[in-house]
C-alpha cells in the first residue's frame, strides 16, 4: 500500500515508462493483474525481453494518444485508457490497470481514474458520457466505479465464461453534469 501523500501524475508514455511497465506487467508468465483484467479473453502474452515488448502492439497502444501512464513519484505503475466505441455518436469508454500489485489498495486507482475522467471531460467539451465496462468477477473494479460516482447502467448476465463459471458483463457510466456536481473543479 502506498502513502496517500505521494505525488500521482498521468503522463504520456515514453521508453523509460514502457520499461517499468514491461518489468511489472509483461515480463512474467502469470502476473496478478492479468487475472482480473478480462482474463476470459486469454490474450495475455509475456515478453522475455524489453526489446520484444517495445516492438509489440501493446507498446504501440500504450504509446498512442489513447493511453496515459500512471506514475507515482515519477515511477510508472499502470495505465489509463480511452477508447471510442463510436466516435461519430460520441460514445467513449475508459479503463485502468495498475500492473504492480504493491500499489493496489492504496487509493491510487481512485485518484488516477478521477484525474482521467476530469482530463477527458476537459479535452472533449462536447462529450456528455464516459463509460467503463468490467466483469462481475472483478469486484474491486465494480467497487471503484461506484465509489467515484459512476452508475451501473447495464448488467448483461452470464456472457463471460471463465474457468468453468459464467460471469456478467457490467457497464458503468457517468454524465458530464453528474460528474461536475460531484467533483466541482
C-alpha positions as CSV (number, residue, x, y, z in Angstrom):
1,X,0.0,0.0,0.0
2,X,1.3,3.5,-0.9
3,X,1.1,6.6,1.3
4,X,-1.7,9.0,0.3
5,X,0.7,12.0,0.1
6,X,2.8,10.5,-2.8
7,X,2.7,12.5,-6.0
8,X,0.5,10.8,-8.6
9,X,0.5,12.0,-12.2
10,X,-0.8,10.8,-15.6
11,X,1.9,11.2,-18.2
12,X,2.3,10.3,-21.8
13,X,4.2,7.0,-22.2
14,X,7.8,7.0,-23.3
15,X,10.5,4.4,-23.4
16,X,11.5,4.9,-19.8
17,X,7.9,4.3,-18.6
18,X,7.5,1.4,-21.0
19,X,10.5,-0.4,-19.5
20,X,8.9,-0.2,-16.0
21,X,5.6,-1.4,-17.3
22,X,7.3,-4.3,-19.1
23,X,9.1,-5.3,-15.9
24,X,6.0,-5.1,-13.7
25,X,3.3,-6.2,-16.1
26,X,4.6,-8.1,-19.1
27,X,7.9,-9.9,-18.2
28,X,6.4,-12.8,-16.1
29,X,4.4,-15.8,-17.2
30,X,1.3,-15.2,-14.9
31,X,1.1,-11.7,-13.5
32,X,-1.5,-11.0,-10.8
33,X,-3.1,-8.1,-12.8
34,X,-3.9,-10.3,-15.7
35,X,-6.2,-12.5,-13.5
36,X,-8.5,-9.5,-13.2
37,X,-8.3,-7.6,-16.5
38,X,-10.8,-9.6,-18.6
39,X,-9.0,-12.9,-18.2
40,X,-11.7,-14.7,-20.2
41,X,-10.1,-13.2,-23.3
42,X,-6.9,-15.3,-22.6
43,X,-4.9,-12.8,-24.6
44,X,-2.0,-12.0,-22.2
45,X,1.4,-12.5,-23.7
46,X,4.7,-12.4,-21.7
47,X,7.7,-10.8,-23.3
48,X,11.1,-12.3,-22.4
49,X,13.0,-9.1,-23.4
50,X,12.2,-5.4,-23.3
51,X,13.1,-5.2,-26.9
52,X,10.4,-7.7,-27.8
53,X,7.9,-5.8,-25.7
54,X,8.9,-2.4,-27.1
55,X,8.1,-3.6,-30.6
56,X,4.8,-5.2,-29.7
57,X,1.3,-4.0,-30.5
58,X,0.7,-3.5,-26.7
59,X,3.6,-1.0,-26.5
60,X,2.3,0.7,-29.6
61,X,-1.1,1.1,-27.9
62,X,0.4,2.4,-24.7
63,X,2.4,5.0,-26.7
64,X,-0.8,6.1,-28.5
65,X,-2.9,9.1,-27.5
66,X,-5.5,6.6,-26.2
67,X,-3.3,5.9,-23.1
68,X,-1.5,7.7,-20.3
69,X,0.9,6.2,-17.8
70,X,0.0,6.3,-14.1
71,X,3.1,7.5,-12.3
72,X,3.8,7.6,-8.5
73,X,6.7,9.8,-7.7
74,X,7.7,9.5,-11.4
75,X,7.6,5.7,-11.3
76,X,5.4,4.0,-13.9
77,X,3.0,1.6,-12.2
78,X,0.0,1.4,-14.6
79,X,-2.1,2.9,-17.3
80,X,-5.4,4.6,-18.0
81,X,-7.0,4.3,-21.4
82,X,-9.8,5.7,-23.5
83,X,-11.4,4.0,-26.5
84,X,-14.1,5.2,-28.8
85,X,-16.9,2.7,-29.1
86,X,-18.4,5.1,-31.8
87,X,-16.7,8.4,-32.3
88,X,-19.5,9.7,-34.6
89,X,-22.0,9.3,-31.7
90,X,-19.5,10.4,-29.1
91,X,-19.5,7.0,-27.2
92,X,-16.3,6.7,-25.3
93,X,-15.2,4.1,-22.6
94,X,-12.2,4.2,-20.3
95,X,-10.1,1.7,-18.5
96,X,-7.4,1.4,-15.9
97,X,-4.7,-1.2,-15.0
98,X,-2.2,-1.0,-12.2
99,X,0.4,-3.6,-13.1
100,X,2.3,-3.6,-9.9
101,X,0.2,-5.2,-7.1
102,X,2.3,-3.4,-4.4
103,X,0.4,-0.3,-5.4
104,X,-3.1,-1.8,-5.1
105,X,-5.4,-0.9,-2.2
106,X,-3.9,2.5,-1.5
107,X,-6.3,4.8,-3.3
108,X,-4.1,5.2,-6.4
109,X,-6.8,3.7,-8.7
110,X,-9.4,6.0,-7.3
111,X,-7.2,9.1,-7.7
112,X,-6.0,8.1,-11.2
113,X,-9.5,7.4,-12.5
114,X,-10.8,10.7,-11.2
115,X,-7.9,12.6,-12.8
116,X,-8.5,10.7,-16.1
117,X,-12.2,11.5,-16.2
118,X,-11.6,15.1,-15.4
119,X,-9.0,15.2,-18.2
120,X,-11.3,13.6,-20.7
121,X,-14.2,15.9,-20.0
122,X,-11.9,18.9,-20.3
123,X,-10.3,17.7,-23.6
124,X,-13.7,16.8,-25.1
125,X,-16.2,19.5,-24.1
126,X,-18.8,18.0,-26.5
127,X,-18.7,14.7,-24.6
128,X,-21.7,14.1,-22.3
129,X,-21.0,10.5,-21.1
130,X,-18.0,8.4,-20.2
131,X,-18.4,4.6,-19.8
132,X,-16.5,1.8,-18.1
133,X,-17.0,-1.9,-18.7
134,X,-15.9,-4.7,-16.4
135,X,-16.9,-8.2,-15.4
136,X,-18.7,-9.4,-12.3
137,X,-15.6,-11.4,-11.3
138,X,-13.7,-8.1,-10.7
139,X,-15.4,-6.9,-7.5
140,X,-12.7,-4.3,-6.9
141,X,-13.3,-2.6,-10.3
142,X,-17.0,-2.6,-9.7
143,X,-16.4,-1.0,-6.2
144,X,-14.1,1.6,-7.7
145,X,-16.6,2.6,-10.3
146,X,-19.4,3.0,-7.8
147,X,-17.1,4.7,-5.2
148,X,-16.2,7.6,-7.6
149,X,-19.8,8.1,-8.7
150,X,-20.2,6.0,-11.9
151,X,-23.7,4.5,-12.1
152,X,-24.4,0.9,-13.1
153,X,-26.1,1.3,-16.5
154,X,-26.2,-2.3,-17.6
155,X,-25.5,-5.9,-16.5
156,X,-25.5,-8.5,-19.2
157,X,-25.9,-11.7,-17.4
158,X,-23.7,-14.8,-17.9
159,X,-21.9,-13.7,-21.1
160,X,-18.3,-14.1,-19.8
161,X,-17.4,-17.8,-19.4
162,X,-14.1,-18.2,-17.5
163,X,-12.6,-21.3,-15.7
164,X,-15.9,-23.2,-15.8
165,X,-18.1,-20.4,-14.5
166,X,-20.3,-17.7,-16.1
167,X,-19.8,-14.1,-15.2
168,X,-21.8,-10.9,-16.1
169,X,-20.5,-8.0,-18.2
170,X,-21.1,-4.9,-16.1
171,X,-21.3,-1.4,-17.6
172,X,-20.9,1.8,-15.7
173,X,-21.1,5.4,-16.8
174,X,-21.3,9.0,-15.7
175,X,-22.7,12.1,-17.3
176,X,-20.8,15.3,-17.5
177,X,-23.2,17.2,-15.3
178,X,-23.3,14.4,-12.7
179,X,-19.5,14.4,-12.6
180,X,-19.2,18.1,-12.2
181,X,-21.9,18.2,-9.5
182,X,-19.9,15.6,-7.5
183,X,-16.4,17.0,-8.2
184,X,-16.6,20.7,-8.7
185,X,-13.2,21.6,-10.2
